[in-house]
Amino acid sequence: MIPTQPPHTPGGGATPVLELDALERHFAGHGGIVRAADGVTLTVGKGEVVGLVGESGSGKSTVGRCAVRLDEPTGGTVRINGRDVTRLSRRALRPLRKDFHLVFQDPSSSLDPRMTVGQIIAEPLRLHGIAKKDAARARTAELLGQVGLRPEHAQRRPHELSGGQRQRISIARALSVDPDLLVADEPTSALDVSVQASVLNLLADLQRDRGFGCLFITHDLAAVEFLADRIAVMYLGQIVEQAPTAELFADPKHPYTRALLSAAPVPDPAIQRTRRRIVLSGELPSPLAPPPGCRFHTRCPLAVDRCRTEAPELRELPGNAAEGGGRQVSCHLVGDDGTAPDAAAAPALRTIPSTRTAR
């Protein structure tokens, strides 16, 4: 169950802690090159939560792993706090790793089963020379309290804890050195529905109190609506729309964004009954051979000849200043003034009512 009230005030994102510029990550695959990320440009500001959403296989996790240099970018640049870290060697990158951390999707596979919880949380402190022995133990106890666990949990091993507790340990470890950037890759998808809300509330509270920037990767639209200040929508390795969260949910522009939002239930039965699900035809094309032109045209009910031959640029649109400024969209059918495709011409693509509370 996802909370329905936004838990914090956005930090505004004035100072970028993460800048991705034309990021590419290509893999050699059977039959060709897999273009997992193909020209992704994205920023995360200080104190800002940016949601990255899209179907499985769209490249979200690849972008997150490149942002923290767990995957090596094929092209483009990655900047952390203004410093280009794209080509830094392991030796040069090591002292900077305290500035950014990743929370993995599955805590069962990301925590060393041979180590106690106390050792897991204290390890970054030891590796970066921040605290040792008594100071590390005190810091570990403090972090356990901050993530809603007790000091005695420090003596346990991961297999002795529930999934929600293990994910809290992952968050405590990531935040132990006070990073400026946290990349959370599907942090609740491996958890039972009953504990997802508590982990989301924990992330929101810690982000509000500490003011770090967060790239929140998920396919859970209810979670990203609750947590994020701004959302970027990915399709087949590229970003097709970016906007402040409230603006995106109230008035999605790209046909793919509209289809995604139509699949997300709202808690109001009266509104839910008025909504029409947009079912996309066909499967997500293979990143081995992306379609020419607009990559979404093979599934888009509004595609015209231009969509099949000419790739649209991600361009700025007018935005609501109260929500943080302009927005971006990559679609030939959206006008420069932000006019979306005519709903009367395609009744399946109606604007979706939003129940979001203003932040």
C-alpha angles and dihedrals in degrees: 000000000000120000113248100209121077106241104208146024114255116251094227096240094242094150116050114227092175127033122178114187118190089328116193130186116178126177129199106243138172105290099009147328120329108219098204093163117018116181103333116178115185141145134202116200129213108277092010130122113210117190119213111199139173143114122303107280095030093114102255097132092044090057090050093049092048090049090062094035097246085125120040113237116237092208143349127047139284118204125188114194088345095307120119106235097166098108102021116134120242090257093052093043097049099080089047095054092086087070095063135031139178128224107206127221097242116043091189091068098035098056120075106242091207094061130075120239089253092054092047094053094041095049096085089047090054096043093052094041093240100128138357137194111331094015091049092049091050091048091048092052090049092051092048089056092048092055093047100259132120128249091247090064086075089077095053130088125232095258089060092061134074122251092258092050091049091052089050088054089052090052092047091051092049092050097042093098095040098246122200091221131040120188109199111193110198090318095177104035094092093050132089114261089245093064100036093085093052092052091048091050089049092052091047094049094047092046091050094047098043100034098219121154115250133201102200111197116195148132090214105103094187090056094048092046089054098045111027130084092195134016133211118196118211129201124179096337098319137088111243100177140012128183144139108285099247091046093049094050093044097046117012112188108188116074089229092054090050091052092050093049093047089062094056113091120225122218095236109087092201092056093040091057091055095052124095120214114231108217111196116218120232132011130289104278119246116269085221089072113017114195117260118255114009107009091218096054094095090065102028116107090204099050117138131190092272090057090058096053110025124058111224120231123235099248137178121260130191111274142190107271091207089061095051106281135282133358137218133228136177106210133111090212096061113085124230088251090058096258107157126212112293109270090205090060091050109025091182088068100062121153108263119234113240127217092191117137114229113258 
